[in-house]
């Protein structure tokens, strides 16, 4: 409308460039939540202010140098260095540093304003004051932002608060379905539930809801603060974290079940141990046992009844479990353990899983998620009853399970380890289900807090009371723990946060500093002054060559060299004719940290430029320059491209297509209305649309090529190299964390009564997850890098990243297990001390494997065929657990008084540790196989000396 609506056109002035208002709305589009729009508006205001400051500074330099010194050329040089090189370089640095889509939009707005004024305004060229262009650009930005904000608020307004809470309901409902499927799989003894299309749809639905939940949480924060409801944001954040913790617990439950089936598929050779015939396999034995249980009058457990259960039914289920304890058979093979466990604990598992699924499927919010909060007290009471019954039945079932293990004949250490391993998996699954119930209870607690706050909390706008931030007292420890926004203030050993860049740093500063002999007194004979000067110079030089600093300098140099054409008298006409300002803007958009990212965005924008130019030529030809027809056709073009941006999720392609259309069609209509411009070369009042489109296509294409060339030639950053370095450092860090010994830390914390000790602190966990996420985006960029040695092996590294994420899930599960143990029982402490040597060896072995894999990835070296495994260490640990249990069980059976009472629950911590360790070891074996496929294997016959 800035081009077609006469009053608005008159407001914007009689200069060309009014079509930029449409370009602004392309990047600053209204198809977002109100919270996102509020944040985007703040960023846009900052971007406009910065652009106006740089524009005024450039004009001030030109006037001062010309009027005071008469040095026009020197003024142009200073403008290029300070305003173009420094100003646009800083924009590029901020864009890379913050790495946010909204910040990218703000960077584009600032670039448009700076480029339009400095490279096109005659006042900057001639050294006199002329604010027409500056004022027009300011009006264009304000009009574009205002139009977008108005449409966002008035037309089909989307509330981030509602979207957030609806996504939470979708996520919890999906988690309820996943829990039901996992429990069905356990009770039926098959993995078929995991491979159905329904389970895949449930997982996809949860992933979509989880992504929406995370993206709208920050947007909802702006809405809450704007409406004076800032007290709700910490509660919504707690609720989101509760859903995430619940998902992790259900993921741990599935992992426990997968471990169960993995162990049962490993049928041992028992001919030398048992006189029974050789088993035909796990599946047949297990199915026979389950069938015998069902045929014996048991209720079918493969289907969780979706109807409610009465108290009598629960008591009957409890009696069924108790009866099963009296008919426990002697084990002939490890799979019998699983069948007996289902026989004894199945009814209680069914009851608890049904209650949990119903709670999660129950909508937490009503028609208006901001006002209607539903907490079903009856379901919560049912949860407590089912959990109490389950805990009692589980304790008795596990005790009977291990009593039956002792009935068998003497076994070899290998068979003892196998049986102990399967029994441990049964116990781990039962405790994992209890963890799901506890997380569900915590989820209901948060819902009750939200309901209470909704009914009682008034609007406050306390964040506007800026004077409260002065002389602020230190909050109490209780406030710190309960407020999720201030959890980082808990007094624990600090964990450095990852910088908000789009790329991991790679080799850390501590490892680099160790290479400096001056840094660690490896050269004591040198003078103190020499060492200090050398270290200071090295520190300064390393700061300058930091990748983010170099990127800003690179962007500044590239922009300076391009904009220089607008200030050289012989090239300025060419710059004006071929619309060099759009090429410079394309350069700013395409410039990226890695060459792969630049290639990816450059290719998409080149295609979009051709599409947009084609749209422009067709629409102008069809409409013959008629404004009404162009409004209709332009709406169709915008509809198509926003579909590409918002639905197909190809934002670079859709945006640049609209940009090319706007700078061609709308510009042609603008000059046809006799604006104040010197565009006779493009037809003037009778626009030559083919020439106009051709000039823009060439300018944008050259800007894209220039961005790719600068990123490739000037301090190139290889995405492949950064990915390998980042993955290697991640593995080193994971190995060091595991070497601490999760249970060793718990034992030390209990003995020293130091609650600040933790196997893996919360900040550390967040850093690992964020680092892995950034590595995934870096791998995507590496696919687009061209190298003579061949394409990037994306599929292999994709499998490595999947294994890495599975290992991180195992780390997280171990952290959850240990963090809940503020104090160890006497039995747990005795068991951990009894197995300390075996656990230490197991931790060291895994750390060793992590370090070997990290070194091979960093150097791209092949592995040797002598990489150690953890199997023997694992068997020794399980054997030690078996020996500990046997000693204490023999004491109980003989009637001797023992000063140490070991409960069945005391073994749960060590069982969980063992199974998570096996998970990590299995994923390490997968990574090892991928590295061997990538780089080969070194055998003893290999000749390396050349």
TARA-V769306 format. One record per run of one state. SS is the DSSP state (alpha for helix, beta for strand, coil for the rest). FROM is the first residue (numbers start at 0). TO is the last residue. Records with the same first field share a line. If there is no record, write none. Layout:
SS->FROM-TO ; FROM-TO
//
This chain:
coil->0-4 ; 12-13 ; 15-18 ; 27-32 ; 69-70 ; 98-99 ; 118-120 ; 126-130 ; 154-158 ; 188-190 ; 195-195 ; 226-229 ; 265-280 ; 295-309 ; 325-333 ; 361-363 ; 365-371 ; 373-375 ; 407-411 ; 456-460 ; 464-464 ; 469-475 ; 482-482 ; 489-507 ; 513-526 ; 544-545 ; 566-567 ; 577-578 ; 590-593 ; 623-625 ; 646-649 ; 672-674 ; 676-678 ; 682-687 ; 713-717 ; 739-740 ; 752-760 ; 782-792 ; 819-824 ; 834-834 ; 859-861 ; 864-869 ; 894-902 ; 935-935 ; 938-945
alpha->5-11 ; 19-26 ; 33-68 ; 71-97 ; 100-117 ; 121-125 ; 131-153 ; 159-187 ; 191-194 ; 196-225 ; 230-264 ; 281-294 ; 310-324 ; 334-360 ; 376-406 ; 412-455 ; 461-463 ; 465-468 ; 476-481 ; 483-488 ; 508-512 ; 527-543 ; 546-565 ; 568-576 ; 579-589 ; 594-622 ; 626-645 ; 650-671 ; 679-681 ; 688-712 ; 718-738 ; 741-751 ; 761-781 ; 793-818 ; 825-833 ; 835-858 ; 870-893 ; 903-934
beta->14-14 ; 364-364 ; 372-372 ; 675-675 ; 862-863 ; 936-937
//
